[in-house]
């Protein structure tokens, strides 16, 4: 019998679409509305950042009310957030970086965890804990495509989800790299469209993003 590892599971989530949208939500209703438009456009893995008081409630509501969504919690910066996010219904977790304490907690998390790195040393430290899928953050600021291309040689077993400063124009260069499974971004969630409740625009932008890797 083949036993799946958390690494396999996180790669499966990363492979759901070429882009993982990163949501900042006001409340549960806002999160559900955003998630429905994203899923309708073909973006099924959704990261809700824990930057607002309504984030955990939104995760719970999306998990319960949006068929087809695989909802995760982002901006995990403290081990205590792991339990709270999983209890709310998060099916994966994402961090911007990984302190030694958070990295150890992430290695034992009950759901797939995508920890953030910005350097080769950070990537190697997480490799020692068993991680093979990582988030590069903030991607554009730390070297982006050139950095990931450089890491592919000495660290060939690692796969990445670069996030930070990436938009529709920049995404194809990342997705062309053999060590990039998907990218993270929020360009399909423009502020004005959210303010206007224009979810048709969000769905259209999501469909465009989902087509990046047909």
Backbone as CSV, one residue per row, in Angstrom:
resi,resn,N_x,N_y,N_z,CA_x,CA_y,CA_z,C_x,C_y,C_z
1,UNK,0.847,-1.199,0.000,0.000,0.000,0.000,0.879,1.244,0.000
2,UNK,0.567,2.217,-0.863,1.312,3.463,-0.932,0.774,4.447,0.102
3,UNK,1.652,4.974,0.906,1.256,5.929,1.936,1.585,7.332,1.455
4,UNK,0.576,8.195,1.437,0.795,9.577,1.014,1.409,10.374,2.153
5,UNK,2.313,11.277,1.800,2.950,12.136,2.789,2.317,13.515,2.725
6,UNK,2.525,14.339,3.781,2.064,15.730,3.713,2.636,16.465,2.512
7,UNK,3.856,16.070,2.096,4.454,16.679,0.909,3.597,16.406,-0.320
8,UNK,3.142,15.161,-0.472,2.274,14.824,-1.601,0.992,15.647,-1.551
9,UNK,0.438,15.800,-0.355,-0.823,16.506,-0.200,-0.687,17.982,-0.545
10,UNK,0.383,18.614,-0.110,0.541,20.036,-0.404,0.798,20.238,-1.887
11,UNK,1.496,19.338,-2.525,1.704,19.444,-3.963,0.393,19.278,-4.719
12,UNK,-0.477,18.414,-4.227,-1.787,18.238,-4.863,-2.605,19.519,-4.788
13,UNK,-2.529,20.203,-3.669,-3.246,21.470,-3.517,-2.636,22.532,-4.424
14,UNK,-1.315,22.590,-4.473,-0.637,23.558,-5.329,-0.969,23.334,-6.808
15,UNK,-1.236,22.082,-7.166,-1.491,21.749,-8.566,-2.946,21.956,-8.977
16,UNK,-3.801,22.385,-8.064,-5.216,22.575,-8.413,-5.408,23.657,-9.466
17,UNK,-4.532,24.657,-9.474,-4.598,25.745,-10.449,-3.239,26.422,-10.488
18,UNK,-2.927,27.153,-11.552,-1.622,27.806,-11.616,-1.463,28.968,-10.646
19,UNK,-2.559,29.426,-10.066,-2.504,30.551,-9.132,-3.301,30.228,-7.875
20,UNK,-2.704,30.493,-6.713,-3.444,30.463,-5.446,-3.768,31.913,-5.091
21,UNK,-5.032,32.294,-5.150,-5.391,33.666,-4.786,-5.239,33.899,-3.294
22,UNK,-4.763,35.087,-2.948,-4.532,35.452,-1.552,-5.583,36.486,-1.154
23,UNK,-6.446,36.110,-0.219,-7.579,36.942,0.165,-7.340,37.651,1.485
24,UNK,-7.719,38.915,1.538,-7.862,39.644,2.789,-9.344,39.949,2.926
25,UNK,-9.971,39.482,3.990,-11.431,39.552,4.089,-11.878,40.438,5.253
26,UNK,-13.058,41.014,5.080,-13.663,41.796,6.168,-14.352,40.887,7.167
27,UNK,-15.122,39.932,6.623,-15.927,39.053,7.466,-16.280,37.811,6.665
28,UNK,-17.110,36.947,7.262,-17.463,35.686,6.615,-18.202,35.910,5.302
29,UNK,-19.126,36.846,5.295,-19.907,37.108,4.082,-19.000,37.560,2.935
30,UNK,-18.074,38.439,3.251,-17.128,38.919,2.252,-16.262,37.776,1.735
31,UNK,-15.788,36.932,2.640,-14.957,35.808,2.231,-15.684,34.843,1.323
32,UNK,-16.933,34.541,1.639,-17.726,33.619,0.825,-17.958,34.199,-0.569
33,UNK,-18.270,35.484,-0.631,-18.515,36.115,-1.934,-17.259,36.083,-2.808
34,UNK,-16.107,36.395,-2.211,-14.857,36.339,-2.965,-14.564,34.915,-3.425
35,UNK,-14.718,33.965,-2.511,-14.394,32.574,-2.827,-15.291,32.025,-3.929
36,UNK,-16.567,32.364,-3.912,-17.471,31.868,-4.957,-17.052,32.365,-6.329
37,UNK,-16.657,33.624,-6.412,-16.223,34.174,-7.697,-14.922,33.527,-8.162
38,UNK,-14.000,33.298,-7.228,-12.722,32.680,-7.573,-12.913,31.251,-8.069
39,UNK,-13.715,30.474,-7.361,-13.954,29.086,-7.748,-14.679,29.028,-9.089
40,UNK,-15.636,29.936,-9.297,-16.351,29.975,-10.572,-15.397,30.252,-11.723
41,UNK,-14.338,30.998,-11.448,-13.346,31.291,-12.467,-12.276,30.225,-12.615
42,UNK,-12.295,29.215,-11.760,-11.359,28.108,-11.897,-10.219,28.073,-10.902
43,UNK,-10.236,28.974,-9.917,-9.190,28.980,-8.882,-9.756,28.337,-7.623
44,UNK,-9.369,27.118,-7.361,-10.014,26.321,-6.317,-9.282,26.344,-4.979
45,UNK,-7.968,26.501,-5.002,-7.200,26.598,-3.754,-7.144,28.063,-3.357
46,UNK,-7.656,28.375,-2.179,-7.841,29.763,-1.761,-7.162,29.983,-0.425
47,UNK,-6.292,30.976,-0.363,-5.586,31.304,0.877,-6.196,32.550,1.511
48,UNK,-6.766,32.399,2.691,-7.312,33.527,3.442,-6.267,33.948,4.472
49,UNK,-5.775,35.167,4.361,-4.742,35.607,5.283,-5.323,35.920,6.660
50,UNK,-4.589,35.563,7.687,-5.032,35.841,9.061,-4.598,37.243,9.484
51,UNK,-4.975,38.220,8.683,-4.597,39.608,8.951,-5.765,40.438,9.462
52,UNK,-6.948,39.859,9.464,-8.138,40.594,9.889,-8.908,39.776,10.917
53,UNK,-9.687,40.445,11.765,-10.450,39.724,12.788,-11.450,38.728,12.214
54,UNK,-11.915,38.969,10.992,-12.916,38.092,10.410,-12.366,36.907,9.644
55,UNK,-11.045,36.727,9.652,-10.443,35.702,8.796,-10.858,34.281,9.163
56,UNK,-10.805,33.937,10.437,-11.157,32.566,10.828,-12.627,32.271,10.546
57,UNK,-13.483,33.246,10.787,-14.896,33.057,10.474,-15.114,32.876,8.984
58,UNK,-14.347,33.603,8.185,-14.461,33.467,6.738,-14.003,32.089,6.279
59,UNK,-12.926,31.590,6.873,-12.454,30.250,6.522,-13.531,29.215,6.811
60,UNK,-14.148,29.312,7.975,-15.211,28.373,8.344,-16.381,28.469,7.371
61,UNK,-16.761,29.684,7.007,-17.896,29.872,6.105,-17.586,29.365,4.703
62,UNK,-16.383,29.634,4.219,-16.004,29.145,2.891,-16.004,27.620,2.864
63,UNK,-15.442,27.019,3.905,-15.394,25.554,3.975,-16.794,24.950,3.944
64,UNK,-17.749,25.647,4.555,-19.104,25.114,4.664,-19.993,25.476,3.480
65,UNK,-19.716,26.605,2.840,-20.680,27.154,1.890,-20.211,27.245,0.439
66,UNK,-18.955,26.956,0.173,-18.454,27.118,-1.199,-17.970,25.768,-1.735
67,UNK,-18.839,25.037,-2.422,-18.425,23.758,-2.995,-17.284,23.954,-3.988
68,UNK,-16.332,23.062,-3.931,-15.213,23.132,-4.853,-14.029,23.912,-4.341
69,UNK,-14.214,24.654,-3.255,-13.115,25.443,-2.702,-12.265,24.589,-1.769
70,UNK,-10.958,24.722,-1.890,-10.024,24.158,-0.926,-9.422,25.350,-0.201
71,UNK,-9.935,25.616,0.981,-9.584,26.852,1.672,-8.444,26.623,2.656
72,UNK,-7.491,27.542,2.640,-6.367,27.476,3.557,-6.207,28.774,4.313
73,UNK,-5.361,28.748,5.319,-5.076,29.932,6.129,-3.658,30.397,5.853
74,UNK,-3.510,31.688,5.551,-2.197,32.254,5.301,-1.755,33.201,6.397
75,UNK,-0.535,33.674,6.283,0.083,34.541,7.288,0.109,33.865,8.653
76,UNK,0.422,32.575,8.651,0.652,31.860,9.909,2.025,32.276,10.430
77,UNK,2.055,32.921,11.565,3.322,33.403,12.127,3.600,32.859,13.527
78,UNK,2.628,32.172,14.105,2.773,31.648,15.463,2.175,30.250,15.528
79,UNK,2.805,29.306,16.220,2.262,27.958,16.300,0.822,27.889,16.797
80,UNK,0.419,28.819,17.658,-0.955,28.801,18.177,-1.979,28.978,17.073
81,UNK,-1.593,29.635,15.998,-2.533,29.854,14.899,-2.838,28.578,14.128
82,UNK,-1.960,27.607,14.217,-2.172,26.359,13.489,-3.449,25.683,13.965
83,UNK,-3.570,25.485,15.262,-4.744,24.811,15.820,-6.014,25.596,15.513
84,UNK,-5.962,26.916,15.659,-7.151,27.742,15.420,-7.586,27.668,13.962
85,UNK,-6.631,27.706,13.050,-6.963,27.667,11.630,-7.541,26.317,11.232
86,UNK,-6.940,25.240,11.714,-7.435,23.908,11.393,-8.832,23.711,11.981
87,UNK,-9.050,24.197,13.195,-10.368,24.090,13.820,-11.429,24.843,13.022
88,UNK,-11.019,25.927,12.370,-11.963,26.709,11.572,-12.293,26.029,10.246
89,UNK,-11.466,25.069,9.840,-11.733,24.365,8.597,-10.665,24.499,7.535
90,UNK,-9.538,25.117,7.872,-8.453,25.260,6.898,-7.894,23.899,6.508
91,UNK,-7.736,23.683,5.205,-7.230,22.408,4.707,-5.746,22.477,4.347
92,UNK,-5.189,23.670,4.398,-3.747,23.832,4.268,-3.360,25.144,4.935
93,UNK,-2.064,25.288,5.220,-1.557,26.455,5.933,-0.362,27.026,5.193
94,UNK,-0.211,28.349,5.268,0.875,29.035,4.567,1.479,30.060,5.517
95,UNK,2.815,30.147,5.509,3.485,31.156,6.334,4.380,32.026,5.463
96,UNK,4.619,33.272,5.873,5.526,34.137,5.118,6.994,33.790,5.340
97,UNK,7.279,33.124,6.435,8.627,32.704,6.795,8.518,31.593,7.811
98,UNK,9.634,31.179,8.372,9.581,30.078,9.325,10.682,30.226,10.373
99,UNK,10.324,30.744,11.530,11.247,30.751,12.660,11.480,29.308,13.095
100,UNK,12.531,29.019,13.854,12.750,27.643,14.297,11.536,27.049,15.019
101,UNK,10.893,27.844,15.875,9.721,27.335,16.615,8.552,27.052,15.679
102,UNK,8.303,27.959,14.743,7.202,27.753,13.808,7.508,26.605,12.858
103,UNK,8.757,26.487,12.432,9.118,25.402,11.521,8.889,24.034,12.161
104,UNK,9.248,23.896,13.420,9.013,22.631,14.117,7.527,22.335,14.232
105,UNK,6.735,23.361,14.554,5.286,23.173,14.655,4.691,22.839,13.298
106,UNK,5.193,23.489,12.256,4.695,23.234,10.908,4.958,21.799,10.477
107,UNK,6.124,21.276,10.865,6.474,19.901,10.495,5.505,18.891,11.092
108,UNK,4.874,19.257,12.211,3.917,18.357,12.845,2.471,18.762,12.663
109,UNK,2.220,19.699,11.776,0.856,20.186,11.567,-0.045,19.084,11.021
110,UNK,-1.332,19.095,11.397,-2.248,18.039,10.952,-2.741,18.202,9.517
111,UNK,-2.424,19.321,8.873,-2.781,19.532,7.474,-1.532,19.997,6.730
112,UNK,-1.511,19.928,5.410,-0.328,20.354,4.655,0.062,21.792,4.971
113,UNK,1.356,22.023,5.076,1.883,23.340,5.434,2.872,23.775,4.358
114,UNK,2.705,25.011,3.874,3.597,25.595,2.880,4.360,26.740,3.541
115,UNK,5.560,26.463,4.060,6.308,27.500,4.774,7.053,28.420,3.821
116,UNK,7.224,29.662,4.248,7.894,30.643,3.411,9.395,30.694,3.631
117,UNK,10.121,30.971,2.540,11.574,31.157,2.611,11.957,32.323,1.699
118,UNK,13.155,32.856,1.932,13.666,33.915,1.069,15.110,33.656,0.638
119,UNK,15.734,32.602,1.201,17.137,32.309,0.899,17.363,30.807,0.764
120,UNK,18.510,30.455,0.182,18.875,29.044,0.056,19.060,28.402,1.428
121,UNK,19.635,29.138,2.384,19.847,28.583,3.723,18.522,28.258,4.403
122,UNK,17.551,29.141,4.247,16.229,28.875,4.834,15.600,27.654,4.185
123,UNK,15.748,27.528,2.877,15.195,26.370,2.174,15.837,25.076,2.660
124,UNK,17.139,25.088,2.846,17.844,23.891,3.299,17.458,23.517,4.725
125,UNK,17.241,24.517,5.570,16.799,24.248,6.940,15.452,23.530,6.942
126,UNK,14.539,23.976,6.083,13.223,23.331,6.012,13.306,21.953,5.354
127,UNK,14.229,21.785,4.429,14.439,20.461,3.840,14.817,19.443,4.911
128,UNK,15.612,19.874,5.878,16.016,18.975,6.953,14.840,18.528,7.811
129,UNK,13.762,19.307,7.792,12.550,18.951,8.538,11.560,18.174,7.676
130,UNK,11.937,17.887,6.439,11.096,17.067,5.578,10.278,17.824,4.545
131,UNK,10.388,19.143,4.510,9.606,19.913,3.544,10.255,19.843,2.165
132,UNK,9.397,19.679,1.156,9.867,19.698,-0.228,9.092,20.712,-1.067
133,UNK,8.072,21.319,-0.495,7.292,22.359,-1.166,7.338,23.608,-0.304
134,UNK,7.756,24.725,-0.892,7.978,25.948,-0.137,7.370,27.144,-0.861
135,UNK,7.100,28.182,-0.099,6.666,29.460,-0.652,7.880,30.392,-0.695
136,UNK,8.141,31.009,-1.842,9.177,32.042,-1.911,8.497,33.387,-1.678
137,UNK,8.924,34.091,-0.639,8.282,35.357,-0.276,9.302,36.307,0.350
138,UNK,9.219,37.594,0.018,8.420,38.204,-1.065,9.146,38.029,-2.398
139,UNK,8.559,37.307,-3.295,9.249,36.794,-4.479,9.977,37.862,-5.283
140,UNK,9.261,38.875,-5.711,9.885,39.880,-6.573,11.000,40.630,-5.839
141,UNK,10.823,40.867,-4.562,11.802,41.643,-3.799,13.092,40.883,-3.536
142,UNK,13.033,39.547,-3.493,14.233,38.777,-3.131,14.922,38.121,-4.324
143,UNK,14.467,38.394,-5.506,15.163,37.842,-6.676,14.289,37.123,-7.667
144,UNK,13.072,36.774,-7.263,12.084,36.239,-8.186,12.538,35.108,-9.067
145,UNK,12.297,35.277,-10.366,12.585,34.235,-11.347,14.060,33.861,-11.337
146,UNK,14.938,34.840,-11.251,16.376,34.551,-11.270,16.800,33.725,-10.057
147,UNK,16.256,34.041,-8.896,16.599,33.282,-7.693,16.108,31.848,-7.809
148,UNK,14.873,31.663,-8.228,14.321,30.316,-8.328,15.062,29.489,-9.369
149,UNK,15.432,30.113,-10.471,16.209,29.412,-11.491,17.562,28.980,-10.935
150,UNK,18.161,29.826,-10.114,19.457,29.511,-9.514,19.346,28.390,-8.484
151,UNK,18.230,28.328,-7.767,18.054,27.302,-6.743,17.788,25.921,-7.333
152,UNK,17.314,25.876,-8.570,16.938,24.596,-9.168,18.124,23.646,-9.287
153,UNK,19.316,24.180,-9.518,20.490,23.316,-9.657,20.902,22.644,-8.367
154,UNK,21.224,23.413,-7.315,21.683,22.793,-6.075,20.570,22.168,-5.237
155,UNK,19.326,22.585,-5.465,18.199,22.068,-4.667,17.112,21.532,-5.597
156,UNK,17.417,20.488,-6.367,16.505,20.032,-7.422,15.216,19.393,-6.915
157,UNK,15.182,18.974,-5.660,13.994,18.287,-5.144,12.920,19.251,-4.642
158,UNK,13.226,20.528,-4.578,12.279,21.489,-4.032,11.333,22.036,-5.090
159,UNK,10.077,22.235,-4.695,9.072,22.878,-5.534,8.588,24.136,-4.824
160,UNK,8.199,25.140,-5.610,7.896,26.440,-5.033,6.554,27.010,-5.482
161,UNK,6.021,27.847,-4.590,4.903,28.730,-4.901,5.381,30.151,-4.597
162,UNK,5.961,30.845,-5.567,6.408,32.216,-5.326,5.219,33.157,-5.160
163,UNK,5.327,34.059,-4.197,4.246,35.002,-3.885,4.872,36.330,-3.483
164,UNK,4.238,37.416,-3.904,4.723,38.730,-3.514,5.163,39.540,-4.716
165,UNK,4.311,40.466,-5.147,4.653,41.316,-6.273,4.395,40.703,-7.632
166,UNK,3.728,39.561,-7.677,3.470,38.870,-8.941,2.088,39.253,-9.458
167,UNK,2.009,39.528,-10.757,0.727,39.833,-11.383,0.582,38.997,-12.645
168,UNK,-0.461,39.284,-13.416,-0.729,38.482,-14.612,0.420,38.539,-15.607
169,UNK,1.060,39.679,-15.720,2.159,39.827,-16.678,3.414,39.082,-16.240
170,UNK,3.657,39.026,-14.938,4.875,38.398,-14.426,4.719,36.894,-14.196
171,UNK,3.502,36.425,-13.996,3.276,35.027,-13.644,3.821,34.028,-14.660
172,UNK,3.671,34.236,-15.977,4.140,33.214,-16.920,5.618,32.886,-16.806
173,UNK,6.452,33.868,-16.520,7.894,33.602,-16.395,8.168,32.675,-15.213
174,UNK,7.421,32.849,-14.129,7.569,31.955,-12.981,7.070,30.548,-13.322
175,UNK,5.898,30.473,-13.933,5.284,29.179,-14.207,6.065,28.375,-15.238
176,UNK,6.930,29.040,-15.992,7.759,28.333,-16.964,8.923,27.602,-16.306
177,UNK,9.225,27.915,-15.058,10.330,27.268,-14.360,9.937,25.864,-13.924
178,UNK,10.831,24.891,-14.038,10.487,23.508,-13.669,10.250,23.308,-12.177
179,UNK,10.775,24.209,-11.339,10.585,24.043,-9.892,9.443,24.895,-9.343
180,UNK,8.634,25.474,-10.215,7.473,26.252,-9.778,6.194,25.507,-10.154
181,UNK,5.381,25.207,-9.151,4.114,24.513,-9.379,2.982,25.510,-9.594
182,UNK,3.021,26.606,-8.852,1.987,27.628,-8.944,2.560,28.925,-8.390
183,UNK,1.825,30.000,-8.544,2.199,31.268,-7.932,1.058,31.727,-7.044
184,UNK,1.369,32.625,-6.115,0.337,33.229,-5.288,0.177,34.684,-5.667
185,UNK,-1.042,35.198,-5.551,-1.258,36.595,-5.896,-2.667,37.043,-5.587
186,UNK,-2.874,38.337,-5.690,-4.201,38.893,-5.420,-4.653,39.838,-6.528
187,UNK,-3.996,39.785,-7.686,-4.351,40.724,-8.751,-5.756,40.479,-9.289
188,UNK,-6.299,39.285,-9.109,-7.658,39.010,-9.585,-8.723,39.524,-8.608
189,UNK,-8.265,40.183,-7.553,-9.166,40.742,-6.540,-8.914,42.244,-6.394
190,UNK,-9.113,43.025,-7.461,-8.841,44.465,-7.387,-9.725,45.155,-6.350
191,UNK,-9.149,46.108,-5.663,-9.855,46.781,-4.576,-11.171,47.399,-5.024
192,UNK,-11.147,48.036,-6.195,-12.361,48.707,-6.636,-13.478,47.712,-6.919
193,UNK,-13.137,46.583,-7.523,-14.147,45.561,-7.789,-14.738,45.037,-6.489
194,UNK,-13.883,44.834,-5.476,-14.376,44.381,-4.179,-15.264,45.435,-3.536
195,UNK,-14.845,46.686,-3.612,-15.631,47.768,-3.016,-16.989,47.897,-3.681
196,UNK,-17.026,47.647,-4.994,-18.279,47.776,-5.743,-19.125,46.510,-5.713
197,UNK,-18.573,45.448,-5.148,-19.282,44.169,-5.193,-19.363,43.613,-6.601
198,UNK,-18.376,43.939,-7.415,-18.349,43.526,-8.816,-17.670,42.165,-8.933
199,UNK,-18.392,41.122,-8.585,-17.810,39.784,-8.568,-17.703,39.184,-9.963
200,UNK,-18.430,39.745,-10.934,-18.288,39.278,-12.309,-16.882,39.592,-12.818
201,UNK,-16.348,40.751,-12.446,-14.978,41.100,-12.830,-13.980,40.161,-12.169
202,UNK,-14.202,39.850,-10.899,-13.303,38.935,-10.187,-13.337,37.549,-10.831
203,UNK,-14.523,37.089,-11.202,-14.631,35.789,-11.863,-13.890,35.797,-13.197
204,UNK,-14.032,36.876,-13.970,-13.363,36.964,-15.268,-11.843,36.985,-15.110
205,UNK,-11.353,37.745,-14.132,-9.914,37.794,-13.883,-9.400,36.446,-13.379
206,UNK,-10.217,35.753,-12.611,-9.836,34.431,-12.118,-9.743,33.434,-13.260
207,UNK,-10.673,33.532,-14.192,-10.649,32.629,-15.341,-9.382,32.868,-16.181
208,UNK,-9.016,34.126,-16.312,-7.798,34.482,-17.037,-6.568,33.901,-16.333
209,UNK,-6.565,33.995,-14.993,-5.444,33.447,-14.223,-5.403,31.924,-14.320
210,UNK,-6.554,31.290,-14.264,-6.609,29.825,-14.333,-6.123,29.300,-15.674
211,UNK,-6.221,30.130,-16.710,-5.795,29.717,-18.043,-4.294,29.878,-18.282
212,UNK,-3.573,30.375,-17.283,-2.138,30.580,-17.455,-1.404,29.280,-17.746
213,UNK,-1.926,28.198,-17.206,-1.344,26.887,-17.499,-2.480,25.989,-17.934
214,UNK,-2.782,26.014,-19.214,-3.923,25.274,-19.738,-3.587,23.792,-19.898
